[in-house]
């Protein structure tokens, strides 16, 4: 079981953590939301919870709670720039459907 970052995503997260001045890493998780059932959560972590799993990727800690790991195991988080747009892209091998707007997914 693992969750990873591309080098581009790790660089972007590291810059945010450095600018923030604190943080253990970044949390990747899921919540019930949207028209397809689930949406991703991405937030900074200052303190680990008891059920957190920590994966190191390109020098950045990726923190995932046990419940979310069932849905995002094997996911690679990338950071892409396309023209004027930039953002994180979740490459999740478990997804079997997404809503039309791309905000939610189903497993």
ZIHUVEN-V292179 format. One record per residue. RES is the residue in one letter. PSI is psi in degrees with one decimal (NA if undefined). D_FIRST is the distance of its C-alpha to the first C-alpha in Angstrom with 2 decimals. Layout:
# ZIHUVEN-V292179
res->RES psi->PSI d_first->D_FIRST
res->RES psi->PSI d_first->D_FIRST
This chain:
# ZIHUVEN-V292179
res->X psi->130.0 d_first->0.00
res->X psi->153.6 d_first->3.79
res->X psi->138.2 d_first->7.23
res->X psi->166.9 d_first->10.32
res->X psi->147.3 d_first->14.10
res->X psi->168.8 d_first->16.78
res->X psi->-38.5 d_first->19.60
res->X psi->-42.9 d_first->21.81
res->X psi->-42.5 d_first->19.57
res->X psi->-41.4 d_first->19.07
res->X psi->-45.1 d_first->22.85
res->X psi->-45.5 d_first->23.65
res->X psi->-42.3 d_first->21.55
res->X psi->-42.1 d_first->23.03
res->X psi->-43.0 d_first->26.47
res->X psi->-42.6 d_first->26.09
res->X psi->-40.9 d_first->24.92
res->X psi->-44.1 d_first->27.87
res->X psi->-35.1 d_first->30.30
res->X psi->-31.4 d_first->29.18
res->X psi->1.4 d_first->29.81
res->X psi->164.3 d_first->27.12
res->X psi->141.9 d_first->23.48
res->X psi->-29.9 d_first->20.37
res->X psi->-155.4 d_first->18.25
res->X psi->136.5 d_first->17.32
res->X psi->130.7 d_first->15.70
res->X psi->123.9 d_first->13.93
res->X psi->-173.9 d_first->14.20
res->X psi->155.1 d_first->16.04
res->X psi->156.2 d_first->19.40
res->X psi->121.1 d_first->21.68
res->X psi->162.5 d_first->24.09
res->X psi->178.5 d_first->25.95
res->X psi->-15.8 d_first->27.34
res->X psi->-6.2 d_first->24.10
res->X psi->-36.4 d_first->22.56
res->X psi->150.2 d_first->19.85
res->X psi->153.6 d_first->20.00
res->X psi->149.4 d_first->17.84
res->X psi->133.7 d_first->18.57
res->X psi->115.7 d_first->18.77
res->X psi->158.9 d_first->20.55
res->X psi->150.3 d_first->21.25
res->X psi->127.3 d_first->20.31
res->X psi->-29.0 d_first->23.03
res->X psi->135.0 d_first->21.80
res->X psi->146.3 d_first->18.48
res->X psi->165.0 d_first->18.34
res->X psi->-36.7 d_first->17.69
res->X psi->13.1 d_first->14.51
res->X psi->141.9 d_first->12.96
res->X psi->138.3 d_first->9.77
res->X psi->127.4 d_first->10.79
res->X psi->132.1 d_first->9.45
res->X psi->132.6 d_first->12.49
res->X psi->115.2 d_first->13.46
res->X psi->40.0 d_first->17.10
res->X psi->3.9 d_first->18.31
res->X psi->136.1 d_first->17.06
res->X psi->125.6 d_first->14.87
res->X psi->119.5 d_first->12.62
res->X psi->130.2 d_first->12.54
res->X psi->132.2 d_first->10.82
res->X psi->156.3 d_first->12.18
res->X psi->-40.3 d_first->10.55
res->X psi->-45.5 d_first->12.59
res->X psi->-33.5 d_first->11.71
res->X psi->-31.0 d_first->7.91
res->X psi->-32.2 d_first->8.98
res->X psi->-20.0 d_first->10.91
res->X psi->11.1 d_first->9.30
res->X psi->130.7 d_first->5.68
res->X psi->-1.3 d_first->6.65
res->X psi->140.0 d_first->9.71
res->X psi->126.3 d_first->12.04
res->X psi->125.5 d_first->14.85
res->X psi->159.9 d_first->18.18
res->X psi->120.7 d_first->21.66
res->X psi->148.8 d_first->24.52
res->X psi->124.8 d_first->28.30
res->X psi->102.3 d_first->30.49
res->X psi->-125.6 d_first->34.13
res->X psi->-9.4 d_first->34.67
res->X psi->144.1 d_first->31.32
res->X psi->151.2 d_first->28.15
res->X psi->176.0 d_first->24.89
res->X psi->143.8 d_first->21.14
res->X psi->129.8 d_first->19.60
res->X psi->114.1 d_first->16.26
res->X psi->89.3 d_first->14.97
res->X psi->113.0 d_first->12.79
res->X psi->-11.1 d_first->12.45
res->X psi->-12.3 d_first->12.48
res->X psi->130.7 d_first->15.91
res->X psi->2.2 d_first->18.84
res->X psi->148.6 d_first->21.56
res->X psi->154.1 d_first->22.80
res->X psi->166.7 d_first->26.04
res->X psi->-32.2 d_first->28.89
res->X psi->-12.9 d_first->28.72
res->X psi->7.5 d_first->25.02
res->X psi->-21.0 d_first->24.41
res->X psi->166.9 d_first->22.34
res->X psi->168.3 d_first->20.11
res->X psi->153.8 d_first->19.25
res->X psi->NA d_first->16.35
